[in-house]
Amino acid sequence: MKLYLQSIIDDISFDSLPPKWQNFDLAKFSKDKTLFDFQKQGLQNVLKLTFRT
């Protein structure tokens, strides 16, 4: 079963977001912390949904 929000997120390409929204270095979250791939994906999903609304 696919979640409703996941289907919306899947329809939005991260590359289609304005360049200003893509310039975040999601790998380096802070000076001392680096995010895992699943955490970076979560942040990208939030950016996609925020841009859509």
PDBQT receptor file of N, H, CA, C and O in Angstrom, charges set to zero:
ATOM      1  N   MET A   1       0.846  -1.168   0.000  1.00  0.00    +0.000 N 
ATOM      2  CA  MET A   1       0.000   0.000   0.000  1.00  0.00    +0.000 C 
ATOM      3  C   MET A   1       0.898   1.240   0.000  1.00  0.00    +0.000 C 
ATOM      4  O   MET A   1       1.816   1.350   0.812  1.00  0.00    +0.000 OA
ATOM      5  N   LYS A   2       0.625   2.165  -0.913  1.00  0.00    +0.000 N 
ATOM      6  H   LYS A   2      -0.121   2.075  -1.572  1.00  0.00    +0.000 HD
ATOM      7  CA  LYS A   2       1.415   3.378  -1.023  1.00  0.00    +0.000 C 
ATOM      8  C   LYS A   2       0.726   4.507  -0.272  1.00  0.00    +0.000 C 
ATOM      9  O   LYS A   2      -0.491   4.669  -0.350  1.00  0.00    +0.000 OA
ATOM     10  N   LEU A   3       1.496   5.264   0.437  1.00  0.00    +0.000 N 
ATOM     11  H   LEU A   3       2.486   5.132   0.501  1.00  0.00    +0.000 HD
ATOM     12  CA  LEU A   3       0.951   6.391   1.182  1.00  0.00    +0.000 C 
ATOM     13  C   LEU A   3       0.625   7.544   0.247  1.00  0.00    +0.000 C 
ATOM     14  O   LEU A   3       1.290   7.729  -0.773  1.00  0.00    +0.000 OA
ATOM     15  N   TYR A   4      -0.391   8.315   0.590  1.00  0.00    +0.000 N 
ATOM     16  H   TYR A   4      -0.931   8.165   1.418  1.00  0.00    +0.000 HD
ATOM     17  CA  TYR A   4      -0.842   9.422  -0.248  1.00  0.00    +0.000 C 
ATOM     18  C   TYR A   4       0.251  10.469  -0.431  1.00  0.00    +0.000 C 
ATOM     19  O   TYR A   4       0.530  10.876  -1.559  1.00  0.00    +0.000 OA
ATOM     20  N   LEU A   5       0.874  10.912   0.660  1.00  0.00    +0.000 N 
ATOM     21  H   LEU A   5       0.647  10.582   1.576  1.00  0.00    +0.000 HD
ATOM     22  CA  LEU A   5       1.920  11.926   0.545  1.00  0.00    +0.000 C 
ATOM     23  C   LEU A   5       3.122  11.414  -0.231  1.00  0.00    +0.000 C 
ATOM     24  O   LEU A   5       3.764  12.177  -0.952  1.00  0.00    +0.000 OA
ATOM     25  N   GLN A   6       3.430  10.141  -0.092  1.00  0.00    +0.000 N 
ATOM     26  H   GLN A   6       2.909   9.521   0.494  1.00  0.00    +0.000 HD
ATOM     27  CA  GLN A   6       4.567   9.580  -0.818  1.00  0.00    +0.000 C 
ATOM     28  C   GLN A   6       4.328   9.645  -2.320  1.00  0.00    +0.000 C 
ATOM     29  O   GLN A   6       5.264   9.899  -3.079  1.00  0.00    +0.000 OA
ATOM     30  N   SER A   7       3.100   9.421  -2.762  1.00  0.00    +0.000 N 
ATOM     31  H   SER A   7       2.340   9.214  -2.146  1.00  0.00    +0.000 HD
ATOM     32  CA  SER A   7       2.809   9.495  -4.197  1.00  0.00    +0.000 C 
ATOM     33  C   SER A   7       2.940  10.925  -4.709  1.00  0.00    +0.000 C 
ATOM     34  O   SER A   7       3.356  11.137  -5.848  1.00  0.00    +0.000 OA
ATOM     35  N   ILE A   8       2.592  11.902  -3.885  1.00  0.00    +0.000 N 
ATOM     36  H   ILE A   8       2.254  11.729  -2.960  1.00  0.00    +0.000 HD
ATOM     37  CA  ILE A   8       2.777  13.310  -4.269  1.00  0.00    +0.000 C 
ATOM     38  C   ILE A   8       4.263  13.625  -4.362  1.00  0.00    +0.000 C 
ATOM     39  O   ILE A   8       4.710  14.257  -5.319  1.00  0.00    +0.000 OA
ATOM     40  N   ILE A   9       5.024  13.185  -3.371  1.00  0.00    +0.000 N 
ATOM     41  H   ILE A   9       4.660  12.671  -2.593  1.00  0.00    +0.000 HD
ATOM     42  CA  ILE A   9       6.473  13.427  -3.352  1.00  0.00    +0.000 C 
ATOM     43  C   ILE A   9       7.138  12.785  -4.565  1.00  0.00    +0.000 C 
ATOM     44  O   ILE A   9       8.014  13.387  -5.186  1.00  0.00    +0.000 OA
ATOM     45  N   ASP A  10       6.726  11.576  -4.898  1.00  0.00    +0.000 N 
ATOM     46  H   ASP A  10       6.015  11.088  -4.394  1.00  0.00    +0.000 HD
ATOM     47  CA  ASP A  10       7.325  10.868  -6.029  1.00  0.00    +0.000 C 
ATOM     48  C   ASP A  10       7.067  11.577  -7.352  1.00  0.00    +0.000 C 
ATOM     49  O   ASP A  10       7.859  11.446  -8.286  1.00  0.00    +0.000 OA
ATOM     50  N   ASP A  11       5.976  12.324  -7.446  1.00  0.00    +0.000 N 
ATOM     51  H   ASP A  11       5.333  12.430  -6.687  1.00  0.00    +0.000 HD
ATOM     52  CA  ASP A  11       5.649  13.036  -8.685  1.00  0.00    +0.000 C 
ATOM     53  C   ASP A  11       6.451  14.324  -8.858  1.00  0.00    +0.000 C 
ATOM     54  O   ASP A  11       6.449  14.908  -9.942  1.00  0.00    +0.000 OA
ATOM     55  N   ILE A  12       7.127  14.767  -7.822  1.00  0.00    +0.000 N 
ATOM     56  H   ILE A  12       7.129  14.293  -6.941  1.00  0.00    +0.000 HD
ATOM     57  CA  ILE A  12       7.896  16.017  -7.878  1.00  0.00    +0.000 C 
ATOM     58  C   ILE A  12       9.372  15.671  -7.967  1.00  0.00    +0.000 C 
ATOM     59  O   ILE A  12       9.907  14.966  -7.111  1.00  0.00    +0.000 OA
ATOM     60  N   SER A  13      10.017  16.164  -8.995  1.00  0.00    +0.000 N 
ATOM     61  H   SER A  13       9.582  16.736  -9.690  1.00  0.00    +0.000 HD
ATOM     62  CA  SER A  13      11.455  15.949  -9.140  1.00  0.00    +0.000 C 
ATOM     63  C   SER A  13      12.204  16.997  -8.325  1.00  0.00    +0.000 C 
ATOM     64  O   SER A  13      11.881  18.184  -8.385  1.00  0.00    +0.000 OA
ATOM     65  N   PHE A  14      13.194  16.564  -7.571  1.00  0.00    +0.000 N 
ATOM     66  H   PHE A  14      13.456  15.600  -7.522  1.00  0.00    +0.000 HD
ATOM     67  CA  PHE A  14      13.996  17.512  -6.789  1.00  0.00    +0.000 C 
ATOM     68  C   PHE A  14      14.701  18.491  -7.721  1.00  0.00    +0.000 C 
ATOM     69  O   PHE A  14      14.920  19.647  -7.359  1.00  0.00    +0.000 OA
ATOM     70  N   ASP A  15      15.056  18.035  -8.918  1.00  0.00    +0.000 N 
ATOM     71  H   ASP A  15      14.879  17.096  -9.212  1.00  0.00    +0.000 HD
ATOM     72  CA  ASP A  15      15.730  18.902  -9.896  1.00  0.00    +0.000 C 
ATOM     73  C   ASP A  15      14.811  19.984 -10.444  1.00  0.00    +0.000 C 
ATOM     74  O   ASP A  15      15.286  20.965 -11.016  1.00  0.00    +0.000 OA
ATOM     75  N   SER A  16      13.505  19.821 -10.278  1.00  0.00    +0.000 N 
ATOM     76  H   SER A  16      13.118  19.025  -9.813  1.00  0.00    +0.000 HD
ATOM     77  CA  SER A  16      12.569  20.827 -10.778  1.00  0.00    +0.000 C 
ATOM     78  C   SER A  16      12.360  21.979  -9.797  1.00  0.00    +0.000 C 
ATOM     79  O   SER A  16      11.721  22.977 -10.129  1.00  0.00    +0.000 OA
ATOM     80  N   LEU A  17      12.898  21.837  -8.600  1.00  0.00    +0.000 N 
ATOM     81  H   LEU A  17      13.417  21.027  -8.330  1.00  0.00    +0.000 HD
ATOM     82  CA  LEU A  17      12.794  22.916  -7.614  1.00  0.00    +0.000 C 
ATOM     83  C   LEU A  17      13.689  24.080  -8.038  1.00  0.00    +0.000 C 
ATOM     84  O   LEU A  17      14.665  23.875  -8.759  1.00  0.00    +0.000 OA
ATOM     85  N   PRO A  18      13.372  25.279  -7.605  1.00  0.00    +0.000 N 
ATOM     86  CA  PRO A  18      14.231  26.422  -7.941  1.00  0.00    +0.000 C 
ATOM     87  C   PRO A  18      15.660  26.172  -7.451  1.00  0.00    +0.000 C 
ATOM     88  O   PRO A  18      15.857  25.561  -6.401  1.00  0.00    +0.000 OA
ATOM     89  N   PRO A  19      16.648  26.639  -8.203  1.00  0.00    +0.000 N 
ATOM     90  CA  PRO A  19      18.046  26.414  -7.812  1.00  0.00    +0.000 C 
ATOM     91  C   PRO A  19      18.358  26.864  -6.393  1.00  0.00    +0.000 C 
ATOM     92  O   PRO A  19      19.192  26.265  -5.715  1.00  0.00    +0.000 OA
ATOM     93  N   LYS A  20      17.700  27.898  -5.954  1.00  0.00    +0.000 N 
ATOM     94  H   LYS A  20      17.022  28.385  -6.505  1.00  0.00    +0.000 HD
ATOM     95  CA  LYS A  20      17.923  28.401  -4.592  1.00  0.00    +0.000 C 
ATOM     96  C   LYS A  20      17.602  27.327  -3.546  1.00  0.00    +0.000 C 
ATOM     97  O   LYS A  20      18.225  27.284  -2.485  1.00  0.00    +0.000 OA
ATOM     98  N   TRP A  21      16.632  26.467  -3.849  1.00  0.00    +0.000 N 
ATOM     99  H   TRP A  21      16.126  26.502  -4.711  1.00  0.00    +0.000 HD
ATOM    100  CA  TRP A  21      16.217  25.423  -2.923  1.00  0.00    +0.000 C 
ATOM    101  C   TRP A  21      17.112  24.190  -3.019  1.00  0.00    +0.000 C 
ATOM    102  O   TRP A  21      17.119  23.352  -2.117  1.00  0.00    +0.000 OA
ATOM    103  N   GLN A  22      17.863  24.080  -4.110  1.00  0.00    +0.000 N 
ATOM    104  H   GLN A  22      17.857  24.761  -4.842  1.00  0.00    +0.000 HD
ATOM    105  CA  GLN A  22      18.712  22.913  -4.330  1.00  0.00    +0.000 C 
ATOM    106  C   GLN A  22      20.139  23.123  -3.834  1.00  0.00    +0.000 C 
ATOM    107  O   GLN A  22      20.915  22.169  -3.786  1.00  0.00    +0.000 OA
ATOM    108  N   ASN A  23      20.491  24.324  -3.473  1.00  0.00    +0.000 N 
ATOM    109  H   ASN A  23      19.860  25.098  -3.513  1.00  0.00    +0.000 HD
ATOM    110  CA  ASN A  23      21.872  24.650  -3.120  1.00  0.00    +0.000 C 
ATOM    111  C   ASN A  23      22.256  24.263  -1.703  1.00  0.00    +0.000 C 
ATOM    112  O   ASN A  23      23.403  24.466  -1.306  1.00  0.00    +0.000 OA
ATOM    113  N   PHE A  24      21.345  23.718  -0.943  1.00  0.00    +0.000 N 
ATOM    114  H   PHE A  24      20.413  23.553  -1.266  1.00  0.00    +0.000 HD
ATOM    115  CA  PHE A  24      21.666  23.290   0.412  1.00  0.00    +0.000 C 
ATOM    116  C   PHE A  24      22.593  22.087   0.359  1.00  0.00    +0.000 C 
ATOM    117  O   PHE A  24      22.380  21.172  -0.436  1.00  0.00    +0.000 OA
ATOM    118  N   ASP A  25      23.603  22.083   1.187  1.00  0.00    +0.000 N 
ATOM    119  H   ASP A  25      23.776  22.827   1.832  1.00  0.00    +0.000 HD
ATOM    120  CA  ASP A  25      24.456  20.910   1.310  1.00  0.00    +0.000 C 
ATOM    121  C   ASP A  25      23.816  19.987   2.337  1.00  0.00    +0.000 C 
ATOM    122  O   ASP A  25      24.079  20.097   3.534  1.00  0.00    +0.000 OA
ATOM    123  N   LEU A  26      22.994  19.099   1.871  1.00  0.00    +0.000 N 
ATOM    124  H   LEU A  26      22.780  19.009   0.898  1.00  0.00    +0.000 HD
ATOM    125  CA  LEU A  26      22.240  18.230   2.762  1.00  0.00    +0.000 C 
ATOM    126  C   LEU A  26      23.126  17.186   3.437  1.00  0.00    +0.000 C 
ATOM    127  O   LEU A  26      22.751  16.626   4.467  1.00  0.00    +0.000 OA
ATOM    128  N   ALA A  27      24.293  16.922   2.863  1.00  0.00    +0.000 N 
ATOM    129  H   ALA A  27      24.597  17.377   2.026  1.00  0.00    +0.000 HD
ATOM    130  CA  ALA A  27      25.183  15.931   3.461  1.00  0.00    +0.000 C 
ATOM    131  C   ALA A  27      25.799  16.447   4.747  1.00  0.00    +0.000 C 
ATOM    132  O   ALA A  27      25.976  15.691   5.702  1.00  0.00    +0.000 OA
ATOM    133  N   LYS A  28      26.123  17.711   4.777  1.00  0.00    +0.000 N 
ATOM    134  H   LYS A  28      25.980  18.325   4.001  1.00  0.00    +0.000 HD
ATOM    135  CA  LYS A  28      26.712  18.312   5.981  1.00  0.00    +0.000 C 
ATOM    136  C   LYS A  28      25.643  19.122   6.681  1.00  0.00    +0.000 C 
ATOM    137  O   LYS A  28      25.366  20.261   6.304  1.00  0.00    +0.000 OA
ATOM    138  N   PHE A  29      25.063  18.552   7.669  1.00  0.00    +0.000 N 
ATOM    139  H   PHE A  29      25.288  17.627   7.975  1.00  0.00    +0.000 HD
ATOM    140  CA  PHE A  29      23.955  19.185   8.370  1.00  0.00    +0.000 C 
ATOM    141  C   PHE A  29      24.436  20.282   9.302  1.00  0.00    +0.000 C 
ATOM    142  O   PHE A  29      23.774  21.308   9.457  1.00  0.00    +0.000 OA
ATOM    143  N   SER A  30      25.575  20.069   9.914  1.00  0.00    +0.000 N 
ATOM    144  H   SER A  30      26.113  19.235   9.788  1.00  0.00    +0.000 HD
ATOM    145  CA  SER A  30      26.177  21.066  10.795  1.00  0.00    +0.000 C 
ATOM    146  C   SER A  30      27.692  20.865  10.777  1.00  0.00    +0.000 C 
ATOM    147  O   SER A  30      28.202  19.995  10.071  1.00  0.00    +0.000 OA
ATOM    148  N   LYS A  31      28.381  21.653  11.535  1.00  0.00    +0.000 N 
ATOM    149  H   LYS A  31      27.966  22.360  12.108  1.00  0.00    +0.000 HD
ATOM    150  CA  LYS A  31      29.843  21.578  11.570  1.00  0.00    +0.000 C 
ATOM    151  C   LYS A  31      30.339  20.198  11.994  1.00  0.00    +0.000 C 
ATOM    152  O   LYS A  31      31.345  19.707  11.481  1.00  0.00    +0.000 OA
ATOM    153  N   ASP A  32      29.637  19.586  12.919  1.00  0.00    +0.000 N 
ATOM    154  H   ASP A  32      28.820  19.985  13.335  1.00  0.00    +0.000 HD
ATOM    155  CA  ASP A  32      30.090  18.326  13.492  1.00  0.00    +0.000 C 
ATOM    156  C   ASP A  32      29.264  17.104  13.083  1.00  0.00    +0.000 C 
ATOM    157  O   ASP A  32      29.562  15.988  13.509  1.00  0.00    +0.000 OA
ATOM    158  N   LYS A  33      28.233  17.306  12.265  1.00  0.00    +0.000 N 
ATOM    159  H   LYS A  33      27.991  18.212  11.919  1.00  0.00    +0.000 HD
ATOM    160  CA  LYS A  33      27.337  16.193  11.953  1.00  0.00    +0.000 C 
ATOM    161  C   LYS A  33      27.171  16.024  10.452  1.00  0.00    +0.000 C 
ATOM    162  O   LYS A  33      27.097  16.999   9.704  1.00  0.00    +0.000 OA
ATOM    163  N   THR A  34      27.116  14.794  10.037  1.00  0.00    +0.000 N 
ATOM    164  H   THR A  34      27.176  14.002  10.644  1.00  0.00    +0.000 HD
ATOM    165  CA  THR A  34      26.840  14.439   8.653  1.00  0.00    +0.000 C 
ATOM    166  C   THR A  34      25.610  13.543   8.644  1.00  0.00    +0.000 C 
ATOM    167  O   THR A  34      25.489  12.642   9.474  1.00  0.00    +0.000 OA
ATOM    168  N   LEU A  35      24.705  13.785   7.717  1.00  0.00    +0.000 N 
ATOM    169  H   LEU A  35      24.803  14.517   7.043  1.00  0.00    +0.000 HD
ATOM    170  CA  LEU A  35      23.467  13.015   7.672  1.00  0.00    +0.000 C 
ATOM    171  C   LEU A  35      23.629  11.733   6.864  1.00  0.00    +0.000 C 
ATOM    172  O   LEU A  35      24.442  11.659   5.943  1.00  0.00    +0.000 OA
ATOM    173  N   PHE A  36      22.852  10.743   7.222  1.00  0.00    +0.000 N 
ATOM    174  H   PHE A  36      22.192  10.804   7.970  1.00  0.00    +0.000 HD
ATOM    175  CA  PHE A  36      22.775   9.514   6.449  1.00  0.00    +0.000 C 
ATOM    176  C   PHE A  36      21.907   9.768   5.215  1.00  0.00    +0.000 C 
ATOM    177  O   PHE A  36      21.181  10.761   5.153  1.00  0.00    +0.000 OA
ATOM    178  N   ASP A  37      21.988   8.865   4.236  1.00  0.00    +0.000 N 
ATOM    179  H   ASP A  37      22.578   8.059   4.286  1.00  0.00    +0.000 HD
ATOM    180  CA  ASP A  37      21.220   9.022   2.997  1.00  0.00    +0.000 C 
ATOM    181  C   ASP A  37      19.717   9.127   3.256  1.00  0.00    +0.000 C 
ATOM    182  O   ASP A  37      19.041   9.953   2.642  1.00  0.00    +0.000 OA
ATOM    183  N   PHE A  38      19.190   8.296   4.158  1.00  0.00    +0.000 N 
ATOM    184  H   PHE A  38      19.739   7.625   4.656  1.00  0.00    +0.000 HD
ATOM    185  CA  PHE A  38      17.749   8.334   4.417  1.00  0.00    +0.000 C 
ATOM    186  C   PHE A  38      17.338   9.663   5.067  1.00  0.00    +0.000 C 
ATOM    187  O   PHE A  38      16.210  10.117   4.880  1.00  0.00    +0.000 OA
ATOM    188  N   GLN A  39      18.234  10.278   5.819  1.00  0.00    +0.000 N 
ATOM    189  H   GLN A  39      19.151   9.909   5.971  1.00  0.00    +0.000 HD
ATOM    190  CA  GLN A  39      17.948  11.579   6.427  1.00  0.00    +0.000 C 
ATOM    191  C   GLN A  39      17.973  12.690   5.367  1.00  0.00    +0.000 C 
ATOM    192  O   GLN A  39      17.142  13.598   5.395  1.00  0.00    +0.000 OA
ATOM    193  N   LYS A  40      18.921  12.611   4.442  1.00  0.00    +0.000 N 
ATOM    194  H   LYS A  40      19.596  11.873   4.420  1.00  0.00    +0.000 HD
ATOM    195  CA  LYS A  40      18.981  13.583   3.341  1.00  0.00    +0.000 C 
ATOM    196  C   LYS A  40      17.723  13.472   2.472  1.00  0.00    +0.000 C 
ATOM    197  O   LYS A  40      17.161  14.478   2.038  1.00  0.00    +0.000 OA
ATOM    198  N   GLN A  41      17.293  12.230   2.228  1.00  0.00    +0.000 N 
ATOM    199  H   GLN A  41      17.749  11.412   2.581  1.00  0.00    +0.000 HD
ATOM    200  CA  GLN A  41      16.076  12.014   1.434  1.00  0.00    +0.000 C 
ATOM    201  C   GLN A  41      14.856  12.618   2.128  1.00  0.00    +0.000 C 
ATOM    202  O   GLN A  41      13.990  13.196   1.472  1.00  0.00    +0.000 OA
ATOM    203  N   GLY A  42      14.791  12.485   3.433  1.00  0.00    +0.000 N 
ATOM    204  H   GLY A  42      15.495  12.016   3.965  1.00  0.00    +0.000 HD
ATOM    205  CA  GLY A  42      13.691  13.085   4.191  1.00  0.00    +0.000 C 
ATOM    206  C   GLY A  42      13.673  14.602   4.051  1.00  0.00    +0.000 C 
ATOM    207  O   GLY A  42      12.607  15.196   3.889  1.00  0.00    +0.000 OA
ATOM    208  N   LEU A  43      14.834  15.227   4.112  1.00  0.00    +0.000 N 
ATOM    209  H   LEU A  43      15.700  14.744   4.243  1.00  0.00    +0.000 HD
ATOM    210  CA  LEU A  43      14.901  16.680   3.939  1.00  0.00    +0.000 C 
ATOM    211  C   LEU A  43      14.509  17.091   2.521  1.00  0.00    +0.000 C 
ATOM    212  O   LEU A  43      13.822  18.094   2.329  1.00  0.00    +0.000 OA
ATOM    213  N   GLN A  44      14.943  16.318   1.537  1.00  0.00    +0.000 N 
ATOM    214  H   GLN A  44      15.501  15.503   1.693  1.00  0.00    +0.000 HD
ATOM    215  CA  GLN A  44      14.540  16.614   0.156  1.00  0.00    +0.000 C 
ATOM    216  C   GLN A  44      13.025  16.495   0.001  1.00  0.00    +0.000 C 
ATOM    217  O   GLN A  44      12.404  17.309  -0.683  1.00  0.00    +0.000 OA
ATOM    218  N   ASN A  45      12.436  15.492   0.626  1.00  0.00    +0.000 N 
ATOM    219  H   ASN A  45      12.941  14.831   1.182  1.00  0.00    +0.000 HD
ATOM    220  CA  ASN A  45      10.983  15.324   0.549  1.00  0.00    +0.000 C 
ATOM    221  C   ASN A  45      10.252  16.510   1.166  1.00  0.00    +0.000 C 
ATOM    222  O   ASN A  45       9.244  16.971   0.630  1.00  0.00    +0.000 OA
ATOM    223  N   VAL A  46      10.755  17.000   2.283  1.00  0.00    +0.000 N 
ATOM    224  H   VAL A  46      11.574  16.626   2.719  1.00  0.00    +0.000 HD
ATOM    225  CA  VAL A  46      10.141  18.170   2.919  1.00  0.00    +0.000 C 
ATOM    226  C   VAL A  46      10.249  19.388   2.004  1.00  0.00    +0.000 C 
ATOM    227  O   VAL A  46       9.291  20.151   1.875  1.00  0.00    +0.000 OA
ATOM    228  N   LEU A  47      11.399  19.575   1.373  1.00  0.00    +0.000 N 
ATOM    229  H   LEU A  47      12.176  18.956   1.478  1.00  0.00    +0.000 HD
ATOM    230  CA  LEU A  47      11.564  20.704   0.463  1.00  0.00    +0.000 C 
ATOM    231  C   LEU A  47      10.604  20.594  -0.725  1.00  0.00    +0.000 C 
ATOM    232  O   LEU A  47      10.036  21.597  -1.160  1.00  0.00    +0.000 OA
ATOM    233  N   LYS A  48      10.424  19.390  -1.244  1.00  0.00    +0.000 N 
ATOM    234  H   LYS A  48      10.884  18.576  -0.890  1.00  0.00    +0.000 HD
ATOM    235  CA  LYS A  48       9.503  19.188  -2.370  1.00  0.00    +0.000 C 
ATOM    236  C   LYS A  48       8.065  19.531  -1.967  1.00  0.00    +0.000 C 
ATOM    237  O   LYS A  48       7.353  20.208  -2.708  1.00  0.00    +0.000 OA
ATOM    238  N   LEU A  49       7.648  19.064  -0.799  1.00  0.00    +0.000 N 
ATOM    239  H   LEU A  49       8.227  18.514  -0.196  1.00  0.00    +0.000 HD
ATOM    240  CA  LEU A  49       6.280  19.347  -0.349  1.00  0.00    +0.000 C 
ATOM    241  C   LEU A  49       6.091  20.825  -0.014  1.00  0.00    +0.000 C 
ATOM    242  O   LEU A  49       5.025  21.388  -0.265  1.00  0.00    +0.000 OA
ATOM    243  N   THR A  50       7.110  21.445   0.544  1.00  0.00    +0.000 N 
ATOM    244  H   THR A  50       7.976  20.987   0.748  1.00  0.00    +0.000 HD
ATOM    245  CA  THR A  50       7.025  22.871   0.883  1.00  0.00    +0.000 C 
ATOM    246  C   THR A  50       6.898  23.690  -0.387  1.00  0.00    +0.000 C 
ATOM    247  O   THR A  50       6.127  24.648  -0.423  1.00  0.00    +0.000 OA
ATOM    248  N   PHE A  51       7.635  23.337  -1.426  1.00  0.00    +0.000 N 
ATOM    249  H   PHE A  51       8.261  22.559  -1.397  1.00  0.00    +0.000 HD
ATOM    250  CA  PHE A  51       7.565  24.085  -2.689  1.00  0.00    +0.000 C 
ATOM    251  C   PHE A  51       6.202  23.895  -3.348  1.00  0.00    +0.000 C 
ATOM    252  O   PHE A  51       5.678  24.816  -3.975  1.00  0.00    +0.000 OA
ATOM    253  N   ARG A  52       5.639  22.717  -3.208  1.00  0.00    +0.000 N 
ATOM    254  H   ARG A  52       6.065  21.969  -2.699  1.00  0.00    +0.000 HD
ATOM    255  CA  ARG A  52       4.343  22.412  -3.854  1.00  0.00    +0.000 C 
ATOM    256  C   ARG A  52       3.199  23.226  -3.261  1.00  0.00    +0.000 C 
ATOM    257  O   ARG A  52       2.262  23.574  -3.980  1.00  0.00    +0.000 OA
ATOM    258  N   THR A  53       3.253  23.540  -1.962  1.00  0.00    +0.000 N 
ATOM    259  H   THR A  53       4.015  23.257  -1.379  1.00  0.00    +0.000 HD
ATOM    260  CA  THR A  53       2.139  24.233  -1.313  1.00  0.00    +0.000 C 
ATOM    261  C   THR A  53       2.241  25.719  -1.436  1.00  0.00    +0.000 C 
ATOM    262  O   THR A  53       1.376  26.441  -0.939  1.00  0.00    +0.000 OA
TER     263      THR A  53
